[in-house]
Amino acid sequence: MRCSGSCVSVCATIPVPNLGHGGWTVGSRPRGSSDEAGTEGRECSRIPAAQRGLFETQTSRAVADFSRHRIGIMNTSAPPLRYERKFIPRGHTLGEVFAIIRKHPALFHETYQARAINNIYFDTPGMGDYQDHVNGAADRTKTRIRWYGPLLTHTERPVLETKNKRGLVGRKHGYELPSFRFDGDTLRPDLQVLFDRAKMPGAVRAQLLHRHPTLVNRYYRRYFLSADRLFRLTVDSEMEFHRICTIAGELSPAAPCVPPVVIELKYGLSAADRAASITNYIPFRVERCSKYIIGLQSTSFA
């Protein structure tokens, strides 16, 4: 089922206070919200391009709160916190996007081999993770199975990922899964057998009992790294989404009605004070865009 062109019109411009020096802050509050940590809002929310610096002093509270709260599954070997900034190069071709990246003064160069990424997303019966994101909850979680290569295949090295975010910062946990064959059939009993065979904390296993597959998405990704190795850019294109629309796991036809290209800038907390030097040379709007939310909305969920 292909969606109409209106499905990408889910963006609402959010005014950001002008704090001087032409900066922007991803932590600005959505209209009518009093919670600075709950910034996801409606997908995608545009941040004016004219306000393009980083004011990380406003995010220190979010970082501290993240450290104090139990977001998903935390342990002593938890991955480091990181920032993610997303850009939608509207009106630009993929070739033009790569040309801009190659001319960036941070000297981004391509690192990993380009590859296709496939995901099966999970949510609660009441779509609680979806609702947390669109309502701007402070603590937000995504759960997915990810693998690379063909979509319909015997998967190689699939990984269960839990992505936890509080305010502006987040981290991602990964748990290796046994290989399995994916042919569009995502029956819950089969997935449960897969999870039972995997090594993961008991708390993660318990969370999976209350989640079911809701969406399959696929896109093509290229990877870039700055010369100082502090900033990573990924460029995603050729995106398509399938709703899991029956109990038997039947997939809906692909719905490619999404922004054609999404750029993500990723960096650690220690590089936050240098992020403005990167974003100032990316001539696109910074937007809060979740592929999971876009996928559900573009496949007529909302």
FIZAFI-990959 format. One line per 8 residues: their letters; for each residue x, y, z of N, C-alpha, C. Coordinates in pm, whole numbers, plus 32768, in hexadecimal, padded with zeros to 4 digits. Each point is the difference from the previous one (the first is absolute). Layout:
N
A) X:Y:Z:X:Y:Z:X:Y:Z | ...
***
This chain:
302
MRCSGSCV) 8055:7F88:8000:7FAB:8078:8000:8058:807B:8000 | 7FF3:8052:7F9D:804D:807C:7FF9:7FAE:806F:803D | 8042:804F:804F:7FB7:806C:8042:8001:807C:7FA9 | 7FA8:805B:801D:7FF9:807C:7FB4:8073:805B:8026 | 8016:8066:7FB0:806D:805C:801A:7FF2:804C:8082 | 7F8A:7FFE:803B:7FEB:804D:807A:8042:7FC2:8079 | 802E:7F81:7FF3:8031:7FBF:8078:8083:8039:8030 | 8047:804B:7FAD:807A:803E:8031:7FE4:8088:803C
SVCATIPV) 7F84:802B:7FFA:7FDF:8083:8038:7FDD:7FF3:8093 | 8057:7FC0:804B:7FE9:7FEE:808F:805E:8059:804E | 803E:8061:7FBD:8063:8055:8040:7FBE:8080:8031 | 8025:8027:8078:7FD0:807E:8038:8078:804F:802F | 8011:8077:7FC9:8073:8051:8026:7FF2:8029:8092 | 806B:7FEF:804C:8000:8022:808D:805B:8077:8015 | 7FCD:8070:8031:8057:8073:8016:8065:7FE3:806D | 807C:8028:7FE9:806B:7FEA:8060:8031:8087:8031
PNLGHGGW) 800E:8012:8083:802F:8080:8032:8086:8026:7FC5 | 8010:807D:7FDB:807E:8031:7FCA:805B:8023:8074 | 8064:7FAB:8016:805B:8014:8070:807F:8048:7FD7 | 8001:8033:7F87:8074:804B:7FD3:805C:7FAB:7FAB | 8053:8042:7FAF:8066:7FC1:7FAE:7FC5:7F9C:7F9D | 7F82:8010:7FDC:7FC6:7FAD:7F98:7FF8:7F6D:8022 | 7FE6:7FE0:807D:8002:7F74:8029:7F75:7FC3:8004 | 7FFD:7F7B:8000:7F83:7FB9:8012:8010:7FA0:8073
TVGSRPRG) 7F8F:7FDB:803A:8003:7F9B:806A:7F96:7F99:7FE4 | 8029:7F83:7FFB:7FA1:7F95:7FE4:7FA5:7FE8:8076 | 8020:8039:8072:7FB1:7FE8:8078:7F91:8064:8015 | 7FDE:8051:7F9C:7F94:8060:8012:7F7C:7FB8:8013 | 7FA4:803F:8046:7F81:7FC0:8022:7F9D:800A:7F8E | 7FB7:7F94:7FE4:7F91:8008:7FA2:7F94:805D:8037 | 7FAF:8031:7FA4:7F93:8057:802A:7FAB:7FBA:8068 | 7FE2:8049:806C:7FA6:7FCC:8064:803D:7F9B:805E
SSDEAGTE) 8085:7FED:7FFA:8040:7F9E:8057:8051:8045:8069 | 8002:7FC9:8079:804E:8038:806C:8075:7FA8:8024 | 8016:7F96:7FB3:806A:7FA1:801F:8072:8011:7F9D | 8070:803C:802D:806F:8016:7FA6:8040:7F7E:7FD4 | 7FF6:7F98:8052:803E:7F81:7FDA:7FB1:7FB9:7F95 | 7F7D:8018:7FF8:7FAF:7FBA:7F9D:7FFB:804C:7F7F | 8061:7FEB:7FA9:8010:8056:7F8B:7FE3:7FBA:7F7D | 7FD2:7F84:8005:7FEE:7FBC:7F80:7F90:803E:7FB1
GRECSRIP) 7F8D:8017:8041:7F91:8046:7FC0:7FD0:7FB8:7F84 | 7FC7:804A:7FA6:7FCC:7FC7:7F85:8073:7FEA:7F9F | 7FFF:7F90:7FBB:8069:7FDC:7FA1:7FD8:8032:7F77 | 8056:8044:7FB4:807E:8038:802F:7FE7:8091:8029 | 8042:8034:8066:7FF1:808A:802B:8077:8050:7FD0 | 7FE7:8068:7FB8:806C:804E:7FC6:8038:8064:8063 | 8083:8012:7FF9:8044:8064:8050:8039:8066:7FA0 | 7FDF:8081:800E:8028:8064:7F9D:8095:7FFA:7FE1
AAQRGLFE) 801E:7FFF:7F7E:808B:7FF3:7FD7:8054:8078:8026 | 7FC0:8076:8010:804B:8078:8021:803B:7FFA:808C | 7FC8:7FAB:8054:8030:7FF6:8089:8051:7F81:8009 | 8082:8004:7FF4:804F:7F8C:7FDE:807A:7FEA:805A | 8002:8027:807E:806F:7FDF:805A:7FD2:7F98:8063 | 8058:7FD4:8055:7FDC:7FA0:8068:800F:8041:8087 | 7F9B:7FF8:8052:8004:8038:8086:7FF1:7F8D:8062 | 806A:7FB4:800F:7FF9:7F86:804C:7FEF:8018:8095
TQTSRAVA) 8012:807F:802C:7FE5:8019:808E:7F6E:7FE5:801F | 7FA8:8010:7F9C:7F73:7FE4:8016:7FE3:7F6B:8005 | 805E:7FAD:7FD8:7FE9:7F71:7FFE:803E:7FBA:8077 | 804A:8047:8054:8044:7FBF:806F:7F9C:7FBE:805E | 7F8D:803F:8012:7F9B:7FC5:8057:7FCE:7F7C:7FC7 | 7FED:7FFB:7F79:7FD3:7F85:7FC2:8066:7F91:8011 | 8081:8023:7FF0:8069:7F9C:8010:8001:7FCC:808F | 7FF6:805B:8062:8000:7FD7:808B:7F87:7FA9:801F
DFSRHRIG) 7F8C:8028:7FCB:7F88:7FB2:8017:800D:7F74:7FC5 | 803E:7FF8:7F8B:8012:7F7E:7FC0:8054:7FA5:8059 | 8067:803A:803E:8058:7FB1:8054:7FB9:7FD2:807F | 7FA0:804F:8030:7FBC:7FDD:807C:7F8D:7FA0:7FEB | 7FC7:7FFE:7F88:7F8A:7FAF:7FE6:8027:7F7B:7FBF | 7FAF:7F9E:8015:8014:7F80:7FBE:7FB2:8002:7F7D | 8048:8016:7F93:7FC0:8007:7F7E:801B:7F7C:7FBA | 7F99:7FAE:7FF0:8014:7F7E:7FC4:8057:7FAB:805B
IMNTSAPP) 8067:7FC1:7FC7:8055:7FA7:804B:808A:803E:800D | 8025:8029:8078:8082:803C:801A:8058:7F9D:8049 | 8081:8003:7FE6:805D:7FAC:8048:8089:8042:7FFB | 8061:7FC2:8042:8084:803D:800A:8046:8007:7F7A | 7FD7:7FAF:7FA0:803F:8003:7F7C:7FA8:8047:7F9A | 7FAA:8059:802E:7FA4:8046:7FA7:804D:8052:7F9A | 7FD0:8005:7F82:8040:8053:7F9A:7FFF:8092:802A | 805D:8051:7FCC:8004:808D:8027:7F88:804D:7FCC
LRYERKFI) 7FDE:806A:8047:7F97:805A:7FD1:8030:804A:7F84 | 7FA2:8024:7FAB:8025:804B:7F88:7F8C:8059:7FD4 | 8024:8063:7FB1:7F9E:8056:7FBF:7FE6:7FCE:7F73 | 7F88:8017:7FCF:7FDE:7FE7:7F75:7FB5:807A:7FCA | 802F:8036:7F90:7FBD:8070:7FBE:7FDA:7FD2:7F74 | 7F86:801D:7FD7:7FCF:7FD1:7F7F:7FDF:8075:7FA5 | 8022:7FF0:7F81:7FEA:8067:7F9B:7FB3:7FC2:7F8C | 7FA0:804D:7FCA:7FB4:7FD6:7F8B:8024:805E:7F8E
PRGHTLGE) 804E:7FD2:7F9E:802A:8058:7F92:7F93:800F:7F97 | 7F98:8045:8023:7F8E:8011:7FA5:802A:804F:7F84 | 7FD7:7FCE:7F8D:801E:8044:7F84:808B:7FE5:7FCA | 804C:7FA5:803D:8086:7FDF:7FD1:8006:7F6D:7FD8 | 804A:7FE6:7F97:8013:7F76:7FD6:8066:7FBC:805A | 8005:7F7C:7FF8:8061:7FB5:804E:808F:8026:7FD6 | 8016:8014:7F80:8083:8029:7FD1:802A:8087:8039 | 7FA2:805C:8009:801F:8083:803A:8021:7FF4:8094
VFAIIRKH) 7FBC:7FA7:8047:801D:7FEB:808D:808F:7FCE:8012 | 802A:7F9E:7FAF:8088:7FCC:800C:8067:806B:7FDC | 7FE2:8056:7FA1:805D:806B:7FDC:8013:8061:8073 | 7F94:801F:8047:8009:805A:8074:8053:7FC0:806E | 7FED:7F7F:8018:804D:7FBC:8068:8094:7FFE:7FDD | 8020:7FE6:7F82:808D:7FFA:7FD7:8046:8088:800D | 7FB4:806D:7FF7:803A:8086:8009:8002:8035:808F | 7FCF:7FB3:8061:7FF8:802F:808A:808D:8014:8038
PALFHETY) 801A:806F:8046:8087:8019:8037:802E:7F99:8066 | 7FA4:7FB0:8037:8029:7F97:805E:803D:7F88:7FB7 | 8004:8005:7F7C:803F:7F98:7FAE:7FC4:7F76:8019 | 7F7E:7FF8:7FF0:7FBD:7F7F:800D:802C:7FA3:7F8F | 8019:7F84:8022:8024:7F9B:7F9D:7FAC:7F84:8018 | 7FE7:7FB6:7F95:7FAD:7F89:800B:804F:7F91:8044 | 7FBD:7FBB:805D:8046:7F9A:804E:7FCF:7F75:7FDC | 7F90:7FD5:803B:7FD0:7F79:7FE9:7FC5:7FF1:7F74
QARAINNI) 7FF4:7F86:7FD8:7FC1:7FE2:7F80:7F6B:8020:8009 | 7FCD:8042:7F99:7F71:801F:7FFC:7FB1:7F7E:8003 | 7F8C:8001:8041:7FB3:7F85:800F:7F6E:801F:801A | 7FAC:7F9C:7FE7:7F73:800A:801D:7FE7:7FD4:8090 | 7FAA:8049:8045:7FDD:7FE4:808B:7F6D:7FDB:8007 | 7FE3:7F95:8049:7F77:7FD2:8013:7FDE:7FFD:8094 | 7F87:8027:8023:7FD4:8002:808B:7F73:7FC9:800E | 7FEA:7FB4:806A:7F79:7FDF:802E:7FED:8048:8085
YFDTPGMG) 7FA2:805E:8005:7FE6:804C:807A:7F93:7FBC:8053 | 800A:8012:8083:7FA1:7FC7:805E:7FC3:806F:8055 | 7F86:7FE9:802E:7FBF:805F:8058:7FA1:7FB4:805C | 7FCC:8046:8063:7FA2:7FC2:805D:7F78:7FF2:7FBC | 7FA5:7FAF:8038:7F7B:7FF3:7FC3:7FB8:8086:7FF1 | 8018:805D:805C:7FC2:8083:7FF7:8054:8066:7FB6 | 8068:7FD2:7FB9:805C:8058:7FB6:803D:8069:805C | 802B:7FD4:8077:8035:805D:8063:807E:8047:7FD5
DYQDHVNG) 805C:7FBA:7FBA:807B:8041:7FD4:7FE1:806C:7F99 | 7FA5:7FE2:7FA4:7FD5:8065:7F9E:7FC3:8079:8046 | 7FA6:7FE8:805E:7FBE:806E:8045:8063:8054:804F | 8063:7FBF:8040:8065:804C:804A:804B:8060:7FA4 | 801F:7FD3:7F88:804C:8055:7FA4:7FAC:8076:7FCD | 7F87:7FE5:7FD3:7FB2:806E:7FC6:7FCD:805F:806B | 7FF4:7FD2:807E:7FD1:8056:806C:8071:8046:8049 | 807C:7FE6:7FD8:8070:8048:803B:8024:7FD2:808C
AADRTKTR) 7FEF:7F7F:801E:8027:7FCE:8083:8096:8010:8015 | 802A:8014:807C:808E:8013:801D:8050:7F83:7FE0 | 7FD0:7F8C:802B:8045:7F82:7FEA:7FBF:7FB8:7F8A | 8050:7FE0:7F9C:7FCA:7FC4:7F87:8053:7F86:7FD9 | 7FBE:7F98:7FD1:8041:7F82:7FE1:7FD3:7FCE:7F78 | 805E:7FC4:7FB8:7FE0:7FB6:7F86:8040:7F76:800A | 7FB9:7F9D:7FD0:8032:7F77:8000:7FF6:7FC9:7F73 | 806D:7FC4:7FD0:7FFF:7FD0:7F76:8063:7F8D:7FEF
IRWYGPLL) 7FE9:7FB0:7F9A:8062:7F9F:7FCE:803C:803C:7F82 | 8085:8000:7FF7:8044:803C:7F8D:805C:7F99:7FBF | 8002:8001:7F7C:8062:7FB3:7FB5:801F:8049:7F7E | 806A:7FD2:7FBC:8030:8044:7F87:7FF2:7FA3:7F88 | 7FF4:803E:7F8B:7FF5:7FB2:7F86:7F71:7FF8:7FCF | 7FDB:7F92:7FBC:7F78:7FF3:7FCB:7F98:8001:806E | 7F88:802C:7FDD:7F93:8002:8062:7FC9:7F73:8016 | 7FDC:7FBE:7F94:7FC9:7F79:800A:8072:7F9D:7FEB
THTERPVL) 802E:7FC8:806E:807A:7FB1:7FF9:800E:7FAE:807F | 8066:7FAB:8000:802D:7FC4:807E:8061:8063:803D | 7FD6:8044:8069:804D:806F:8037:8087:7FD1:8036 | 8063:8055:7FF2:8085:7FE6:8036:801D:8063:806F | 8023:7FCF:8074:8026:8050:8075:7F96:8069:8022 | 7F82:7FD9:800F:7F9A:8061:802C:801A:802A:8090 | 7FD3:8078:8021:8016:8038:8085:7F7D:803B:8034 | 7FDF:7FE2:807C:7F92:8044:8044:8038:8081:803B
ETKNKRGL) 7FC5:8070:7FDE:802F:8081:8032:7F93:8043:8052 | 8026:8036:8072:7FA8:8057:804E:8041:808A:8001 | 7FB7:8060:7FCF:8034:8089:7FF5:7FB5:8056:8064 | 8048:8035:8060:7FC4:804B:806E:802C:8091:7FFA | 7FA4:805A:8013:801F:808E:7FF6:7FBB:804D:806E | 8047:8060:8039:7FC6:805D:805F:8027:808C:7FD5 | 7F9D:8051:7FDD:801E:8087:7FD3:8051:7FFC:7F80 | 8079:8036:8006:8052:8010:7F89:8068:7F92:7FEF
VGRKHGYE) 8010:7FAC:8064:806B:7F9D:7FFB:7FC7:7F73:8006 | 804D:7FA1:7FD0:7FD1:7F77:8002:8071:7F9E:7FF2 | 7FDC:7F81:8008:8060:7F94:7FEA:7FB6:7F87:7FC8 | 804D:7FA6:7FC4:7FC7:7F8C:7FBE:8044:7F82:8034 | 7FAF:7F9D:8024:8032:7F7E:802B:7FE4:7F99:7F94 | 805C:7FA4:7FEB:7FEE:7F98:7F9C:8016:7F76:803A | 7FAD:7FA0:7FD5:800B:7F76:802D:7FF8:7FA5:7F86 | 8068:7FB0:7FEB:8005:7FA8:7F8C:7F90:7F99:8006
LPSFRFDG) 7FC6:7FE6:7F8C:7F96:7F9C:7FF4:802E:7F8F:7FA4 | 7FC6:7F8A:800F:801C:7F96:7F9E:7FCC:8029:7F76 | 8040:7FCE:7F99:7FCF:801C:7F79:7F75:7FC5:7FEE | 7FB0:8041:7FAC:7F7A:7FCE:7FE6:7FD9:8026:7F71 | 7F9F:7FBA:7FCC:7FD2:8020:7F7A:7F89:805E:8009 | 800B:806F:7FB5:7F93:8062:7FFD:7FC6:8002:7F73 | 7F83:7FDA:7FF5:7FBD:8001:7F7D:7F7F:804E:8006 | 7FF7:805B:8060:7F86:804D:8014:7FA7:7FC6:806B
DTLRPDLQ) 8022:7F8B:8032:7FB1:7FBE:8069:8040:8022:8087 | 7FBB:804D:8050:8037:802B:8081:7FA9:7FCE:8072 | 7FD9:7F82:7FF9:7FAC:7FC7:8068:8041:800D:8089 | 7FB3:802D:8061:8035:8013:8087:803E:7F81:803C | 7FC5:7F8A:7FF2:803F:7F8A:803A:808C:7FE7:7FCA | 8015:8016:7F7D:8084:7FED:7FC6:8064:8062:803B | 7FD8:807C:8013:8058:8063:803B:8020:7FDE:8090 | 7F9F:7FCC:8048:8018:7FDC:808B:8069:7F94:800B
VLFDRAKM) 7FFC:7F9E:7FA6:8067:7F99:7FFD:8089:803F:7FE7 | 8003:8060:7FA4:807D:8046:7FE1:8036:8047:807B | 7FAB:8047:8047:802C:8049:8078:802D:7F9F:806E | 7FBB:7F90:800C:8023:7FA0:8069:808C:7FC6:7FEA | 802A:7FF8:7F84:8083:7FC8:7FE0:8071:8067:800B | 7FDD:807E:800D:8065:806B:8003:8030:801A:808E | 8078:8036:800A:8037:8029:8080:7FE1:8094:8016 | 7FB2:801C:8066:7FDC:808A:801F:7FD6:8007:8093
PGAVRAQL) 8006:8076:803C:7FD5:800C:808C:7F6D:7FD8:8011 | 7FE2:7FCB:8074:7F78:7FD5:801B:7F9B:8071:7FF5 | 8029:807A:8025:7FA4:8071:7FF8:7FDB:801F:7F70 | 8061:7FF3:7FA5:7FE4:8016:7F72:7FA0:7F95:7FCE | 8019:7F84:8027:7FAA:7F92:7FD6:7F71:8016:8031 | 7FF3:8034:807B:7F7B:801B:8037:7FB9:806E:7FB2 | 804B:8067:7FD7:7FC3:806B:7FB1:7FC9:7FCB:7F7C | 8046:7FA1:7FC3:7FD5:7FCC:7F7E:7F7D:7FB4:8009
LHRHPTLV) 7FE0:7FCC:8077:7F81:7FBA:8010:7F89:805C:7FEB | 8017:8082:8010:7F93:8061:7FF6:800A:8054:7F81 | 804C:7FCE:7F9D:800D:8048:7F81:7FE8:7FA2:7F8B | 7FC9:8036:7F96:7FE4:7FB1:7F89:8031:804F:7F86 | 801D:7FBC:7F91:8033:8046:7F8A:7F95:8059:7FC2 | 8028:8079:7FD9:7FA1:8061:7FCA:8027:8038:7F78 | 8082:8003:7FE1:802D:8044:7F86:8081:7FC1:7FCF | 800D:7FF6:7F7D:807F:7FDA:7FC1:802D:8075:7FAA
NRYYRRYF) 807E:8026:800F:8033:8067:7FA6:8088:7FD9:7FCB | 8025:8041:7F92:807B:7FDF:7FB8:8033:807F:7FBE | 8083:8014:8002:803C:8071:7FBC:8092:7FE4:7FE1 | 8039:8053:7FAD:808B:7FF2:7FD5:8053:806A:8047 | 806E:7FD8:803F:804E:805D:8054:8091:8009:7FD2 | 8034:807B:8000:808F:8018:7FEB:8037:8048:807A | 807F:7FE6:801F:803C:802A:807E:8076:805D:7FE8 | 8007:806C:8050:806E:8061:7FF4:8036:8021:808B
LSADRLFR) 8081:801E:8008:8043:8020:807D:8055:807C:7FED | 7FFE:805B:8061:8051:8079:7FF8:8094:7FDE:8012 | 8058:805A:7FD4:808F:7FE5:8006:8030:7FEF:808F | 7FC1:8046:8060:8027:7FF1:808C:7FBD:7F88:8043 | 7FAB:7FB9:7FB6:7FBD:7F86:802D:7F9E:8017:8072 | 7FD2:807B:8012:7FA3:801F:806B:7F6E:8002:7FD1 | 7FEC:8011:7F7E:7F78:8010:7FCC:7FE7:7F9C:7F90 | 7F8D:7FC1:8005:7FD7:7FA2:7F99:7F83:8033:7FBA
LTVDSEME) 7FFE:7FF1:7F7E:7F8A:801F:7FAF:7FD2:7F80:7FBC | 7F7F:7FEA:8001:7FC6:7F95:7FAF:7F99:803E:7FA3 | 7FF7:7FCB:7F88:7FA1:8031:7F9C:7FA8:7F8B:7FD9 | 7F7F:800B:801D:7F9F:7F95:7FE5:7FA7:8027:7F8B | 7FED:7FA3:7FA4:7FAC:8019:7F8B:7FB8:7F7F:7FDA | 7FAB:8009:7F99:7FB3:7F8D:7FCE:7FAF:7FBF:8070 | 7FC2:8051:8053:7FB5:7FCD:8072:7F79:7FC8:7FD6 | 7FDB:7F92:803F:7F7A:7FC9:7FEC:7FD0:7FC5:8085
FHRICTIA) 7F7C:7FFB:8010:7FC4:7FD4:807D:7F8E:7F9E:7FE3 | 7FF3:7F9C:8057:7F93:7F9F:7FF8:7FC1:7FF5:808A | 7F7C:8013:8008:7FBA:7FE2:807C:7FEE:7F6A:800C | 800A:7FCD:807A:7FDD:7F76:801D:7F6D:8003:8026 | 7FAB:7FDB:7FA1:7F73:8026:800A:7FA2:7F8E:8022 | 8035:7F87:8019:7FA7:7F94:802A:8044:7FB2:8070 | 7FB2:7FB5:804A:8037:7FAC:806A:8062:7F9B:7FC7 | 7FE5:7FD1:7F85:8057:7F9E:7FC2:8085:803B:7FD3
GELSPAAP) 800C:8085:8008:807F:803F:7FDD:8009:8030:7F70 | 7F8F:8007:7FBA:8003:802C:7F75:802D:8092:7FF7 | 8056:801E:7F9F:8032:8087:7FEF:7FAB:804C:7F9B | 7FED:8081:801B:7FBF:8056:7F9E:8063:801D:7F8F | 7FCE:802A:7F89:805B:8029:7F96:8058:8073:802E | 8072:800F:7FBE:805E:806A:8026:7FC0:8089:7FF3 | 801D:8057:805F:7FCF:8089:7FFE:8078:805E:8004 | 8036:8028:7F8C:8078:8053:7FFD:7FE3:8095:800E
CVPPVVIE) 7F8B:8022:8037:7FD7:808C:800A:8042:803F:807B | 8081:801E:7FF5:804F:8034:806F:8063:8064:7FC8 | 8044:804E:8055:806E:8052:7FCB:8062:7FA6:7FB6 | 802A:8026:7F87:8055:7FA7:7FB0:808A:7FE8:803B | 8032:8060:804E:8086:7FF3:803A:7FFC:8035:8090 | 8042:7FB9:805B:8010:802C:808A:8094:7FF9:8022 | 8036:8070:8035:808A:8006:802D:8000:8000:8097 | 8058:7FB0:803D:800B:7FFD:8091:8090:8022:8027
LKYGLSAA) 800E:805C:805D:8081:8024:803A:8004:7FC8:808E | 806A:7FB4:801F:800A:7FBD:8082:8086:8022:803F | 7FFD:801D:8083:807C:8021:8046:7FEB:7FEF:8095 | 806F:7FEC:8048:7FFB:7FEC:808F:7FF5:8080:804E | 7FE9:7FF3:8082:7FF1:8076:8055:807D:8056:8001 | 8075:7FC2:7FF6:807D:804C:8007:8014:8059:7F87 | 7FBA:7FE5:7F93:800E:8051:7F86:7F93:8068:7FF2 | 7FA9:800E:8064:7F8C:8059:7FF3:8028:8091:7FE9
DRAASITN) 806E:802C:8040:8026:808D:7FF2:8038:801F:7F76 | 8019:7F9B:7FAE:8034:8016:7F79:7F98:7FE5:7F95 | 7F88:7FD9:8028:7F9B:7FD7:7F9F:7FD3:8072:7FA6 | 8001:807C:8034:7FD5:8071:7FAE:8059:8011:7F86 | 8080:7FDE:800E:805B:800B:7F8E:7FDD:7F9C:7F92 | 7FB6:7F99:8022:7FD2:7F9F:7F9D:7F7A:802A:7FC5 | 7FA1:8021:8056:7F78:801E:7FD0:7FFB:8082:7FB0 | 805A:805E:801D:7FFE:8080:7FB8:801C:7FEF:7F6B
YIPFRVER) 803D:7F91:7FD9:8022:7FE9:7F74:7FA7:7F95:7FC1 | 7F93:7FDF:8042:7F9C:7FA7:7FC6:7F84:8054:7FE2 | 7FE7:8022:7F82:7F9B:8065:7FDE:7F72:7FC9:7FFB | 7FDB:7FAD:8060:7F7A:7FC8:8004:7FC6:8014:808B | 7F7D:7FF7:8008:7FBD:800D:8081:8021:7F8A:805A | 8015:801D:8080:8006:7F97:8064:7F71:7FDC:8024 | 7FE1:7F7F:7FFD:7F78:7FD4:801C:8001:7F87:805B | 7F9A:7FF4:8052:7FEF:7F8A:8053:7FAC:7F9C:7FB1
CSKYIIGL) 8041:7F9B:7FCD:7FBD:7FA0:7FA9:801E:7F73:802D | 7F99:7FB6:801F:800A:7F73:8022:7FCB:7FAD:7F8B | 8054:7FA8:7FCA:7FD2:7FAD:7F91:7F8C:7FA8:802C | 7FFF:7FD6:807D:7F92:7FAE:8031:7F7D:804D:7FFB | 8002:807B:802F:7F85:8050:8000:7FD5:8021:7F71 | 8060:8029:7FAD:7FE0:801E:7F75:7FC5:7F85:7FBC | 803C:7F8C:801B:7FD0:7F87:7FC1:7F71:7FDE:8026 | 7FE0:800B:8081:7F76:7FE3:802A:7F9D:8065:7FC4
QSTSFA) 8028:807E:7FFF:7FA5:8067:7FCD:7FF1:7FF5:7F68 | 806A:7FDB:7FBA:7FF7:7FF9:7F6D:7FBC:7F80:7FD1 | 7FEB:7FA2:805A:7FB7:7F86:7FDD:7F74:8002:803D | 7FCD:8079:8014:7F75:8016:802A:7FE1:7FCB:808B | 8065:8002:8059:7FE4:7FDC:808B:7FBA:8072:8047 | 8036:807C:7FF2:7FCC:8073:804A:7F7C:802F:7FC6
***
